[in-house]
């Protein structure tokens, strides 16, 4: 960055110097040209006045005084009567010359062109005399170009001085500009008071820092929750097994203890399976290919699997809607529907009802699961998709949840570009909707 700033400043300086030299040269050229024209015009007026008074003999005297000025006398027919460069007898007729024609017509005329006689670019100014002839005065314009060339060494020396000075200034200015950036407090980006242009970057950094902190806290909480959730069934299994090992259980109670050990073991297996599923979704290591899945048929299949669990609480389950397909991973969609419906059973009241609607909407396929259960307070609704988060913590063990079901639903929704919404109130039941936003580009 430092080198780029310095190179940019030096490039700007070099371009500025070249443009400055070109502009100054053009200005000086035009200025000197005007001065030359005025000088020639004045000289022509003086010579005309002298010729009108003293005759053409004055021209001979004038040519000896200033050899840089070329004098030419042309009669009314365009014949050259006199030329200070000599050889007037060999010159062609000048009646076609631009400045001579203008002098015959208007009294004065001027032109700039290359001289055939001298081979140099000249400025010509012609005036008519009292006898009808034309006096033409000309001077070379070579000096004007030499003026620009003579400035080149001076401009070159100034350029070297300015480049050296600019290089030192660029280094100092670059160090001054970069120093606040090098001293940024990356841990607290918004506390830095410097360039306004860096505000979007600093805001993004602050957001990333907060996200990192949130992820770090979530991982710590996840680790603590995993340890607790795994330790609880293991402790129960170990305790029941130890009691049975020490023969502290009556033979009649062995089936009861065995049932408890079996339930805790099943709970442990379910928990481990959910953690593995969640880890795969987190790492996006799901290798299954997407396909067209009939959501209505899949939902009916899931509900049939949950029928025994619902019948234990005398809960009536129903599926309504229409045939609708979604381009996704069948196994994950199955787990999403299963977890939402299972929660609707677990946290429902006995003799309650679970209604599942599957159908098409303007935005895409949607699955809506409504229960008549205990409901979720508003302050908890945003957190129910977090890992191990439970609203009813005191009865979570009784209801058999691992606390990872809705978290799997959330990650599955992200994988399918779906939106999950919750509408609930304590004592009035809960409705969870999964909207699979239609993406025509992904449909084969």
C-alpha positions as CSV (number, residue, x, y, z in Angstrom):
1,X,0.0,0.0,0.0
2,X,2.8,2.4,0.9
3,X,4.6,1.8,-2.5
4,X,1.3,2.2,-4.4
5,X,0.6,5.5,-2.8
6,X,4.1,6.8,-3.5
7,X,4.0,5.5,-7.1
8,X,0.6,7.2,-7.6
9,X,1.9,10.5,-6.2
10,X,5.0,10.4,-8.4
11,X,2.9,9.5,-11.5
12,X,0.6,12.4,-10.8
13,X,3.5,14.7,-10.5
14,X,5.1,13.5,-13.7
15,X,1.9,14.0,-15.7
16,X,1.4,17.4,-14.1
17,X,4.9,18.5,-15.1
18,X,4.5,17.3,-18.7
19,X,1.1,19.1,-19.0
20,X,2.5,22.2,-17.3
21,X,5.4,22.3,-19.8
22,X,3.1,21.8,-22.8
23,X,0.7,24.5,-21.6
24,X,3.5,27.0,-20.8
25,X,5.1,26.3,-24.2
26,X,1.8,26.9,-26.0
27,X,1.1,30.1,-24.0
28,X,4.6,31.4,-24.7
29,X,4.5,30.6,-28.4
30,X,1.2,32.4,-28.8
31,X,2.4,35.3,-26.7
32,X,5.6,35.7,-28.7
33,X,3.7,35.3,-32.0
34,X,1.5,38.3,-31.0
35,X,4.6,40.3,-30.1
36,X,6.2,39.4,-33.4
37,X,3.2,40.4,-35.3
38,X,3.0,43.7,-33.5
39,X,6.7,44.3,-34.1
40,X,6.4,43.6,-37.8
41,X,3.3,45.7,-38.2
42,X,4.9,48.7,-36.5
43,X,8.1,48.2,-38.5
44,X,6.0,48.0,-41.7
45,X,4.2,51.3,-40.9
46,X,7.5,53.1,-40.2
47,X,9.0,51.8,-43.4
48,X,5.9,52.7,-45.5
49,X,6.0,56.2,-44.1
50,X,9.7,56.5,-44.9
51,X,9.3,55.2,-48.4
52,X,6.3,57.5,-49.1
53,X,8.6,60.4,-48.1
54,X,12.0,59.4,-49.2
55,X,11.3,56.9,-52.1
56,X,12.4,53.3,-52.6
57,X,16.1,54.2,-51.9
58,X,15.2,53.9,-48.2
59,X,14.7,50.2,-48.6
60,X,18.4,49.7,-49.4
61,X,19.4,51.5,-46.3
62,X,16.8,49.6,-44.1
63,X,18.1,46.2,-45.3
64,X,21.6,47.0,-44.2
65,X,20.4,47.9,-40.7
66,X,18.4,44.8,-39.8
67,X,19.2,41.6,-41.7
68,X,16.6,39.6,-39.8
69,X,13.8,41.5,-41.5
70,X,13.0,40.7,-45.1
71,X,11.6,43.6,-47.2
72,X,9.9,43.1,-50.5
73,X,8.4,45.7,-52.9
74,X,5.7,44.5,-55.4
75,X,4.3,46.7,-58.1
76,X,0.6,46.8,-59.1
77,X,1.1,43.9,-61.6
78,X,2.6,41.6,-58.9
79,X,6.2,41.9,-60.2
80,X,8.9,42.0,-57.5
81,X,10.8,45.3,-57.8
82,X,13.0,44.8,-54.7
83,X,13.8,42.0,-52.2
84,X,16.3,42.4,-49.4
85,X,17.4,38.8,-49.8
86,X,18.5,39.6,-53.4
87,X,17.6,37.9,-56.6
88,X,14.4,39.8,-57.2
89,X,14.9,39.5,-60.9
90,X,14.5,35.7,-60.7
91,X,11.4,35.8,-58.5
92,X,8.0,34.8,-59.8
93,X,5.0,37.1,-59.9
94,X,3.7,37.8,-56.4
95,X,0.1,38.8,-57.3
96,X,-1.2,35.5,-56.1
97,X,0.3,35.7,-52.7
98,X,-2.3,35.9,-50.0
99,X,-1.0,38.9,-48.1
100,X,-0.3,40.8,-51.3
101,X,-3.9,40.3,-52.6
102,X,-5.3,41.5,-49.3
103,X,-3.1,44.6,-49.4
104,X,-4.2,45.4,-52.9
105,X,-7.9,45.0,-51.8
106,X,-7.9,46.3,-48.2
107,X,-4.7,48.2,-47.8
108,X,-3.1,45.6,-45.4
109,X,-2.7,41.8,-45.4
110,X,-0.9,39.1,-43.5
111,X,0.0,35.4,-43.7
112,X,2.1,32.7,-42.2
113,X,3.8,30.1,-44.4
114,X,7.0,28.5,-45.5
115,X,9.2,30.7,-47.7
116,X,10.1,29.1,-51.0
117,X,13.1,31.4,-51.3
118,X,14.6,31.0,-47.8
119,X,13.2,27.6,-46.8
120,X,11.9,28.9,-43.4
121,X,8.5,29.6,-41.9
122,X,7.9,33.4,-42.0
123,X,5.2,35.8,-40.9
124,X,4.3,38.2,-43.8
125,X,2.7,41.6,-43.4
126,X,1.9,43.7,-46.4
127,X,0.8,47.3,-46.7
128,X,-0.1,49.4,-49.8
129,X,2.0,52.5,-50.6
130,X,0.8,55.8,-52.0
131,X,1.9,54.9,-55.6
132,X,-0.3,51.7,-55.5
133,X,2.6,49.3,-55.0
134,X,2.8,46.9,-52.0
135,X,5.5,46.8,-49.3
136,X,5.8,43.5,-47.6
137,X,7.7,43.0,-44.4
138,X,8.5,39.4,-43.1
139,X,10.3,37.9,-40.1
140,X,11.3,34.3,-39.3
141,X,9.2,32.4,-36.8
142,X,12.0,29.9,-35.9
143,X,12.8,31.8,-32.8
144,X,9.4,31.0,-31.4
145,X,10.0,27.2,-31.5
146,X,13.5,27.8,-30.1
147,X,12.0,29.5,-27.1
148,X,10.1,26.4,-26.1
149,X,13.2,24.2,-26.7
150,X,15.3,26.7,-24.7
151,X,12.9,26.2,-21.8
152,X,13.4,22.5,-21.8
153,X,16.7,22.4,-19.8
154,X,15.2,24.8,-17.2
155,X,12.0,22.8,-16.9
156,X,14.0,19.6,-16.7
157,X,16.1,21.0,-13.8
158,X,13.0,22.2,-12.1
159,X,11.4,18.8,-12.7
160,X,14.3,17.0,-11.0
161,X,14.1,19.3,-8.0
162,X,10.4,18.9,-7.7
163,X,10.5,15.1,-8.1
164,X,13.1,14.8,-5.3
165,X,11.1,17.1,-3.1
166,X,7.9,15.2,-4.0
167,X,9.5,11.8,-3.3
168,X,10.5,13.0,0.2
169,X,7.1,14.5,0.7
170,X,5.3,11.4,-0.5
171,X,7.3,9.2,1.9
172,X,6.4,11.5,4.8
173,X,2.8,11.8,3.8
174,X,2.4,8.1,3.2
175,X,3.8,7.2,6.6
176,X,1.5,9.8,8.1
177,X,-1.5,8.3,6.3
178,X,-0.7,4.7,7.0
179,X,0.3,5.1,10.7
180,X,-3.3,5.3,12.0
181,X,-4.2,2.2,10.0
182,X,-1.2,0.3,11.4
183,X,-2.3,1.3,14.9
184,X,-6.0,0.2,14.5
185,X,-7.5,-1.4,17.6
186,X,-8.9,-4.5,15.9
187,X,-10.5,-5.8,19.0
188,X,-12.6,-2.6,19.3
189,X,-12.9,-1.3,15.7
190,X,-15.6,1.3,16.3
191,X,-13.4,3.0,19.0
192,X,-11.0,4.1,16.2
193,X,-11.5,7.7,15.2
194,X,-9.8,8.2,11.8
195,X,-10.8,8.2,8.2
196,X,-14.5,8.2,7.4
197,X,-13.9,6.0,4.3
198,X,-12.9,3.1,6.6
199,X,-16.2,3.2,8.6
200,X,-17.9,0.4,6.5
201,X,-14.8,-1.8,7.0
202,X,-14.7,-1.1,10.7
203,X,-18.4,-1.7,11.1
204,X,-17.9,-5.0,9.3
205,X,-15.0,-5.9,11.5
206,X,-17.0,-5.1,14.6
207,X,-19.9,-7.3,13.4
208,X,-17.5,-10.1,12.7
209,X,-15.9,-9.8,16.1
210,X,-19.3,-9.9,17.7
211,X,-20.3,-12.9,15.6
212,X,-17.0,-14.6,16.5
213,X,-17.7,-13.9,20.2
214,X,-21.2,-15.2,19.9
215,X,-20.0,-18.4,18.1
216,X,-17.3,-18.8,20.8
217,X,-19.9,-18.5,23.6
218,X,-22.2,-20.8,21.8
219,X,-19.5,-23.4,21.4
220,X,-18.6,-23.1,25.1
221,X,-22.3,-23.5,26.0
222,X,-22.6,-26.4,23.6
223,X,-19.6,-28.2,25.1
224,X,-21.0,-27.7,28.6
225,X,-24.5,-28.8,27.6
226,X,-23.1,-31.9,25.7
227,X,-21.1,-32.8,28.8
228,X,-24.2,-32.4,31.0
229,X,-26.5,-34.2,28.6
230,X,-24.2,-37.1,28.1
231,X,-23.3,-37.4,31.8
232,X,-26.9,-37.5,33.0
233,X,-28.0,-40.8,31.2
234,X,-24.5,-42.3,31.8
235,X,-24.8,-41.6,35.5
236,X,-28.2,-43.1,35.7
237,X,-27.1,-46.2,33.8
238,X,-24.0,-46.6,36.0
239,X,-26.1,-46.1,39.1
240,X,-28.8,-48.7,38.2
241,X,-26.1,-51.2,37.0
242,X,-24.2,-50.8,40.3
243,X,-27.3,-51.4,42.4
244,X,-28.0,-54.5,40.4
245,X,-24.4,-55.6,40.6
246,X,-24.4,-55.3,44.4
247,X,-27.6,-57.4,44.5
248,X,-29.4,-54.5,46.2
249,X,-32.5,-55.1,44.0
250,X,-35.2,-57.6,44.6
251,X,-35.7,-60.1,41.8
252,X,-39.2,-58.7,41.2
253,X,-37.7,-55.2,40.6
254,X,-35.0,-56.3,38.1
255,X,-37.4,-55.7,35.1
256,X,-38.1,-52.2,36.3
257,X,-34.4,-51.4,36.6
258,X,-33.7,-53.0,33.3
259,X,-36.4,-50.8,31.7
260,X,-34.8,-47.7,33.2
261,X,-31.4,-48.7,32.0
262,X,-32.8,-49.4,28.5
263,X,-34.6,-46.0,28.3
264,X,-31.5,-44.1,29.4
265,X,-29.4,-46.1,26.9
266,X,-31.9,-45.2,24.1
267,X,-31.8,-41.6,25.2
268,X,-28.0,-41.6,25.1
269,X,-28.0,-43.2,21.6
270,X,-30.5,-40.7,20.3
271,X,-28.5,-37.8,21.8
272,X,-25.3,-39.1,20.1
273,X,-27.1,-39.6,16.8
274,X,-28.5,-36.0,17.0
275,X,-25.0,-34.6,17.8
276,X,-23.5,-36.4,14.8
277,X,-26.3,-35.2,12.5
278,X,-25.9,-31.6,13.7
279,X,-22.1,-31.8,13.3
280,X,-22.5,-32.9,9.7
281,X,-24.9,-30.1,8.9
282,X,-22.5,-27.6,10.6
283,X,-19.6,-28.8,8.5
284,X,-21.8,-29.0,5.4
285,X,-20.4,-32.5,4.9
286,X,-23.8,-33.9,3.8
287,X,-22.9,-36.0,0.7
288,X,-26.4,-36.9,-0.3
289,X,-27.6,-35.6,-3.6
290,X,-30.7,-33.5,-4.0
291,X,-33.8,-34.9,-5.7
292,X,-37.5,-34.2,-6.2
293,X,-39.2,-35.1,-3.0
294,X,-43.0,-35.4,-2.6
295,X,-43.5,-33.5,0.7
296,X,-47.1,-34.6,1.1
297,X,-46.3,-38.3,0.8
298,X,-43.2,-37.9,3.0
299,X,-45.2,-36.1,5.7
300,X,-47.9,-38.8,5.7
301,X,-45.1,-41.4,6.1
302,X,-43.6,-39.5,9.1
303,X,-47.0,-39.1,10.8
304,X,-47.6,-42.8,10.4
305,X,-44.3,-43.5,12.2
306,X,-45.2,-41.2,15.0
307,X,-48.7,-42.7,15.4
308,X,-47.8,-45.0,18.3
309,X,-46.1,-42.2,20.2
310,X,-49.2,-40.0,19.7
311,X,-51.6,-42.8,20.7
312,X,-49.8,-43.1,24.1
313,X,-51.1,-39.6,24.9
314,X,-54.4,-40.1,23.0
315,X,-53.4,-37.3,20.5
316,X,-55.2,-37.2,17.2
317,X,-53.0,-36.5,14.2
318,X,-54.2,-35.5,10.8
319,X,-52.6,-34.6,7.5
320,X,-54.3,-32.3,4.9
321,X,-53.3,-30.4,1.8
322,X,-52.2,-31.4,-1.6
323,X,-49.4,-33.2,-3.5
324,X,-46.4,-30.9,-3.7
325,X,-42.7,-31.5,-4.5
326,X,-39.5,-30.0,-3.3
327,X,-36.0,-30.2,-4.7
328,X,-33.9,-31.3,-1.7
329,X,-32.3,-34.1,0.3
330,X,-34.9,-36.6,1.3
331,X,-33.2,-37.8,4.5
332,X,-32.8,-34.3,5.9
333,X,-36.3,-33.3,4.9
334,X,-37.6,-36.4,6.7
335,X,-35.7,-35.5,9.9
336,X,-37.0,-31.9,9.7
337,X,-40.6,-33.0,9.4
338,X,-40.1,-35.7,12.0
339,X,-38.6,-33.4,14.6
340,X,-41.3,-30.7,14.3
341,X,-44.1,-33.3,14.5
342,X,-42.4,-35.1,17.4
343,X,-42.2,-31.9,19.3
344,X,-45.8,-31.2,18.6
345,X,-46.6,-34.5,20.3
346,X,-44.1,-34.2,23.2
347,X,-45.3,-30.8,24.3
348,X,-48.9,-31.4,23.6
349,X,-51.7,-32.1,26.2
350,X,-53.2,-35.5,26.6
351,X,-56.2,-35.9,24.2
352,X,-54.8,-33.0,22.1
353,X,-54.6,-32.6,18.4
354,X,-51.8,-32.2,15.9
355,X,-52.8,-30.8,12.4
356,X,-50.3,-30.9,9.6
357,X,-51.0,-29.1,6.3
358,X,-48.8,-29.5,3.2
359,X,-49.4,-27.5,0.1
360,X,-48.2,-25.0,-2.5
361,X,-48.1,-21.2,-2.0
362,X,-47.1,-18.3,-4.2
363,X,-43.6,-18.4,-2.6
364,X,-43.2,-22.1,-2.7
365,X,-44.1,-25.4,-1.0
366,X,-45.0,-25.1,2.7
367,X,-45.5,-27.4,5.7
368,X,-47.5,-26.2,8.6
369,X,-47.6,-28.1,11.9
370,X,-50.2,-26.9,14.5
371,X,-50.7,-28.4,18.0
372,X,-52.9,-27.7,20.9
373,X,-50.1,-28.0,23.4
374,X,-48.6,-25.9,26.2
375,X,-47.4,-23.2,23.9
376,X,-44.2,-21.1,23.9
377,X,-43.8,-17.7,25.6
378,X,-42.9,-14.9,23.3
379,X,-39.5,-14.3,25.0
380,X,-38.4,-17.9,24.3
381,X,-39.6,-18.2,20.7
382,X,-36.4,-16.8,19.1
383,X,-34.2,-19.3,21.1
384,X,-36.0,-22.6,20.7
385,X,-33.8,-23.4,17.7
386,X,-30.6,-23.1,19.7
387,X,-28.9,-26.3,20.7
388,X,-30.0,-27.8,24.0
389,X,-32.3,-24.9,24.7
390,X,-35.6,-26.0,26.4
391,X,-38.5,-23.8,27.4
392,X,-39.8,-26.4,29.9
393,X,-36.5,-27.4,31.5
394,X,-38.1,-29.0,34.6
395,X,-40.0,-31.6,32.5
396,X,-37.6,-31.9,29.6
397,X,-36.3,-35.3,30.9
398,X,-39.9,-36.6,31.3
399,X,-40.7,-35.6,27.7
400,X,-37.6,-37.3,26.4
401,X,-36.2,-34.5,24.3
402,X,-32.5,-34.1,23.6
403,X,-32.8,-30.4,22.9
404,X,-31.3,-30.8,19.4
405,X,-34.4,-31.5,17.3
406,X,-35.3,-27.9,16.4
407,X,-31.6,-27.1,15.9
408,X,-31.4,-29.8,13.3
409,X,-34.6,-28.3,11.7
410,X,-32.9,-24.9,11.6
411,X,-29.7,-26.2,9.9
412,X,-31.7,-28.3,7.5
413,X,-33.7,-25.2,6.5
414,X,-30.5,-23.3,5.9
415,X,-29.3,-26.2,3.7
416,X,-32.5,-26.0,1.6
417,X,-32.9,-22.2,1.6
418,X,-36.1,-22.5,3.6
419,X,-37.7,-20.2,6.1
420,X,-38.9,-21.4,9.5
421,X,-41.4,-19.3,11.5
422,X,-43.1,-19.9,14.9
423,X,-46.4,-18.6,16.1
424,X,-47.3,-19.6,19.6
425,X,-48.8,-18.4,22.9
426,X,-48.8,-20.1,26.3
427,X,-51.9,-22.4,26.7
428,X,-53.0,-21.8,23.1
429,X,-50.7,-24.2,21.2
430,X,-48.0,-23.7,18.6
431,X,-47.8,-23.5,14.9
432,X,-44.4,-24.0,13.1
433,X,-44.2,-23.4,9.4
434,X,-41.5,-24.4,7.0
435,X,-41.5,-22.5,3.7
436,X,-39.3,-23.9,1.0
437,X,-38.7,-20.8,-1.2
438,X,-39.0,-21.8,-4.8
439,X,-35.7,-21.8,-6.7
440,X,-36.3,-22.7,-10.4
441,X,-32.6,-22.6,-11.1
442,X,-31.9,-25.6,-9.0
443,X,-34.7,-27.8,-10.4
444,X,-33.4,-30.3,-12.9
